[in-house]
Amino acid sequence: MNMEEIKRKWDLMSKEKRKAIIEKTITFFKEEREEEIGIVAAEKVLDFFLQNIGGDIYNKGIEDSKNLVKSHFESLDLDLDSLFNLE
C-alpha cells in the first residue's frame, strides 16, 4: 500500500476533491500570504484542519439536518391535526 492509498479516519473526501483543495491551498498561500508551499505542505495543512475541526463541522451539519427534519415533522403534525379536526 502506497502513501496515496492510506485513508485517514478524518478524511472522507474523494481523491479528486482532495487534490482540488490541495491546489486551492497552494494558491491561497501564494496569493494571500505570498508564500510558496508545495503539495506535501498543503496536504499537511489540509490534514491539520480536517483532523482538528472536521468532526465539529460534521456534527454541526448533522445537528442542522436533525433540526430541519424536526421542523418539517412539527409542521406536518400541525397540518395533519388541522385535517383531522375538520368539523
Secondary structure as GFF3:
##gff-version 3
##sequence-region A 1 87
A	DSSP	three_ten_helix	3	5	.	.	.	ID=ss1
A	DSSP	alpha_helix	15	32	.	.	.	ID=ss2
A	DSSP	alpha_helix	39	84	.	.	.	ID=ss3
###
